[in-house]
Amino acid sequence: MSVPDTPFWIYSLATYSRKDVAAGCLALQDRFGLDVNLILLCCWLGSRGTALDRAHADQAVVLAREWADPVIVPLRTVRRHLKPIAADKHIASLHKRLAALELDAEKIQQSRLYERFSTLSSDPKAPLLQTSIKNLTHYLAALGQPLDPPLRETLVKLLAAVFPGAAEADIVSCLAVSATDPTI
């Protein structure tokens, strides 16, 4: 039985396929230890005018890790291990199947996140970029991850790709304001 598509999954596929989004998400994952699905959750909720508070961010991290640590991360590790030796047709076939399994596991994780957070109230008048940035800032705080310059620069690039109409100066300004918000 396949996992049904959710609005979050549909948003994620569309957003991830935009220029520079995949690269930004993977840089945040590989360089800073962030979870791509939680990055996308913060942006999806923000794009709906839904704000995550710190308690919700903490819950999202726990829920994501319950599935990612024992399932997604090991699949990704094996898939990445096989990639450089995938010239062998049998290894290439296994690599392809692992990639499909990893994507299925990501979809299950997103489905669980959707079930938990899709019912949060939204404000149709909320500034979408600012709400997404605040969500991301709460996520970083839940991880205990400081918004140091390399992380900030990577987030700016990602947010510019996710919100192509936003000026980079606005993104930088919103990140600076969120980073100094005493409620986070």
N, C-alpha and C positions, 0 to 999 in steps of 0.2 A: 504494500500500500504506500503510495507516495504522499509526501507532505504537501498539503494544499498551499498554493501561493497566497500570501497575505499582502496587504498594501505595503507593509514594510519591506517584504522581499521584492516586490515590483519596483519600489522606489530604489532599493539597493542595487538591483540589476541596472536600472537606467542610470543611476548616479555613478556607479562604478565604471560604467562603459564610457563616461565622458573623458575627454583628454585630461591627463595628469591626475585624475582621481585615484586610479589603481596604484600608480607610482607613489603618490602621497600616502595612501593608506598603508602600503607595504613598507614604506620608509618608517612610518610611525610604529608599525608592528615590529620590524626587524631592528631598528635602532633604539627604540624607546620602550619596547615591551607592551605596546597597547594592543587591544583586541579590535580588529577591523570591524567586527559586527557591533561592538559598542560605540566605535567612532560613528558608524553609519546610523546607529540608533539615536545618538545625540543629534545628528543632523536631521534625521527624519522627523523626530519629535519636534525639533526647532522649526522645521519647515511647515509644521502644522500649528505652530504657536503654542506648543506644549513644552512647559519648563520642567526639568528634573530638578528637584532639590537634592541636597547632599544625601539625605536618607535614601531617596530613590536611586541615586548613583551608587551608593553602597550596595543596595539590593541587586542592582543590575550587574555589578562586578561579581558578586557571589553567585548569582544565577548563571552568568556566562561561564565562570570558572568551573562550576559543577559539571559542565558538559565539555568545555574546551580542554581542560587539563587531561582527563582520561581518554578523550576520543579524538578531538580535532588535532591537537598538538602532535600526538604520536603519528597520526596519518600524514600530517604535513612533514614531519621529520623524515619518515621513510620515503615519501614522494620526493623530497628534495635530495635525499641521499642517492636515489636512483637516477635523477635527472642527468648528471654528467656521464653516466654509463649507459644511457638509453639507446645507444647506437645498436645494441643487440636487440633483435626484434622481440624476443621474449621479455626482456627487461622493459622495452618500450611499451609493450602491451600491458605489463603489470603497472608501469608508471601511469599510463592512461586510465586504468581502472581505479588506481589509488586517487588520482585527481578527481574522478567522478564521485568516489566515496567521500572524499574530503568536502566536496561541494554539497553533497547530500547532508553531511554532518553539519556544515555551516547553516544549511537551510533549517535543520531541526533546531539548532541554537537560536536562529532568528525567530522561528515559530514560538519558541518558549518565551523569548523576550517580548514578542508581539502580544502574546496572551497576557503577560504580566503588565505591560506598560501602555497598551493601546487605549485603555479606558481612562487614562489620566485626562483631566480637563484641559481644554485648549482655549486660547484667547485669540479669536480671529483678528484682533487688532494688534497683537504682539509683533514687535519687529523680529522677523524671522532669522536674520543673520545674528542679531544680538542674542536671541533665545538659544540658537544653536551653539554659539560661543559660550554662553553661560552653562549650558548642558555639558559641553566639553570640559569646561573649567571644573565643574563639580565632579566629573569623571576622573580628571587628573588628581583632584584633591582626595578622592576615594582611594586612589592608588598611592597617595603620598608622593606623587610625581611633581617636582617643582617645574614651573614654566621657565626653564632656562633658555638662553638665546637660540641654541640649535633646535630645540623643540618648538619654540615660538616660530622660528623661520619655516620649519616644516609644516606647522599648522597653518600659517599664512598662505603658503602655496596650495595646500589642500583646500582650504576654505575659498580661495580664489577660483579653484576649479569647480567646487561644489556650488558656489554662488557666483557664476560668471559675470553677473551684472554689478557686483559689489566692487567698489574701489578698494585697492589694496590699502590705502591710508585708512579707510573706515574699518577694515578688518584688523589692522594693527592697533588702531585706537580702541576698538571693542575688546580686543584681547588684553590690552593694558588695563582698561577699566575693570574687566572681570578678574584679572590677576590680583588687583588690589582691593577687591570687594571683601569687606570684613565678614560678610554672611556666608562665605564659602569655606 
